Amino acid sequence: MKTNKGIAYTVSIIITLLHILPFYLLLTTSLKPVTDLSSKWRLPTKIDFSNFTNAWEGANLGRAFINNFVITAFSLLLVILLGSCAAYPLSRFQTKLNKGVYTLIIATLIVPPLTILVPLYQFYIDINGMNTYWGVILLHVTFSLPMAVFLYSGFIGTIPRELDEASMIDGLSRFRLFFTIILPLLKPITATVLIMTGISVWNDYQFSVFFLQKVDMRTITVALASFFGPNTNKISWVAAGSLLAALPATLLYLFMQRWFISGLASGAVKG
Amino acid sequence: MRMSRNSPGWLNLMYVPVLLLFALFIYYPFIQGIRVSFTNWDGFNVNYSWVGLDNYVRMLHDKNIGTVIRNTLIYGVGSTFFQNVIGLMYALLLNQSIRTRGLTRTIIYLPAIVSPLIMGYIWYFFFQFRGGALNDIVLLFADKPINLLANPHANVWIIMAVNTFQFVGVAMIIFLAGLQSISKDYYEASSIDGAGPISKFFNVTLPLLAPSITINIVLNLIGGLKLFDVIIALTKGGPGYASQSLSTLMYKTYFGAQDAGYAAALGNLMFFMIAIISVAALLFLRRKEIQS
């Protein structure tokens, strides 16, 4: 049994190093001046933060960060609100109609946005949704909802129905019951939805590159991609910008990971 | 009183906003996409004409479509296979009570938090021809650097591996959640029956992980078959059509060649491929779950 532990430790250390490797390369690249052509494996001889300031100014990352924050915050708010409200009746009242609606919502998971890009793009021109916050927010919300409804209804299924009945005998309406009893109980799964949706919206490239083409409306990924042409020698800037872009989502995850995992366990696996 | 206890009242209508959003931004465009695929529309002009099945016939005769479909399948099925096998091994390892497990789990999951486009750039720094990290090592042993991203036999697999690397942590977390929901009683019972570790894995662990396996396979299939950002970051689908997937080809056809009708037809092909493969996988796996 003891030797098993030894192997487990060794293997887990090797795996850890392997998975850190790309981040190590990103860090060394981002700290070296553009003119430094030494191996990426080597740490920089002196720490140079100029790439961060250059990337920030050159790609107008400040503006891109604001765009990302606005889009992510409103998308999250809507996904959590619409997702939890839709999941409650679907999980609690499995009438024929509701079962059909549930299946329809989950089945929508298999429609990736890219498969309907051509008509969606045209539709957005028609409704003047191009280069607008609301346009891209509604897209993120729509395409995040199937997963959110799936997780929420799985989780609501693990909350005993007796709780609903007891509070209704106490005279609560369904409406009050949902907002005062059920919604607070949904915290762990809300954390999971928050992280999954937040990260995918924050990191999005597909929607942003098609629907936010105006320079002022660019999100971080689009701003970075505009740096990264085939002839660019500004790889260090891209690396620095990438590190900055990854920071908020990483902090969100590290801060909330405990709830994230317990929420996944009850919402996706048991539900 | 009985009415209000057994029916959700107007709360039942709370899924209507979701259905409205779907109708507006998914179902309606989807139907429009089918219509556009029967036209020769260029994406800009008001004038276009109906061409019937021409776009689909053209697809059948497209000499590159075979490569593109094969690549799409490698990205989808290949990543799914490796994410599940490696993710399960990681989960089994990190379900043991070793002290470093929390840190290792977090680090394995970390790439999933980074944008796929940025993850593509990071691996570009590794594989790039001039100044790439890989070639720094290669040049110690050989006198010429290797250009794997321009190599049509290698780049498809590199893209698949990068996608696997990025999302193996998600598979691992879902497997860990599944493992932790298995009651210890099952293992004790099988110990009494004299089962060894291998027999325990196949008779207890694997069957009880069935729901986790189903979720992982379906999500990974959908994610891999629609892969886009990583391909754009690493090869832009090239050289030629070598690493192109249906998604990048559709993008190129629509914005590059201004051929909206054909692009819509490619989008529809992609949708039906994803739908058929993931629904088939789901039905197959659900049947297994019920048996176990």
Interface residues (C-beta under 8 A of the other chain):
Chain A: K5 A8 Y9 V11 S12 I13 I15 T16 H19 I20 P22 F23 L25 L26 T29 L37 S39 K40 W41 L82 G83 C85 A86 Y88 P89 L90 R92 F93 N98 V101 L104 I105 T108 L109 I110 V111 P112 L114 T115 I116 L117 V118 P119 L120 Y121 Q122 F123 L138 L139 V141 T142 F143 L145 V149 E165 M168 S173 R174 F175 F178 I199 W202 N203 D204 Y205 Q206 I220 T221 L224 A225 F228 I235 V238 A239 S242 A245 A246 A249 T250 Y253 L254 Q257 I261 L264 A265 A268 V269 K270
Chain B: S4 R5 S7 P8 G9 W10 L11 N12 M14 Y15 P17 V18 L19 L21 F22 L24 F25 I26 Y28 P29 F30 Q32 G33 V36 G43 Y90 L93 L94 Q96 I98 T100 R101 L103 T104 T106 I107 I108 Y109 L110 P111 A112 I113 V114 S115 P116 L117 I118 M119 Y121 I122 W123 F125 F126 G131 G132 A133 D136 I137 F165 I173 I174 L176 A177 G178 Q180 S181 P211 S212 I215 I222 L225 K226 F228 D229 I232 A233 S247 M250 Y251 Y254 A260 A263 A264 G267 N268 M270 F271 I274 A275 S278 V279
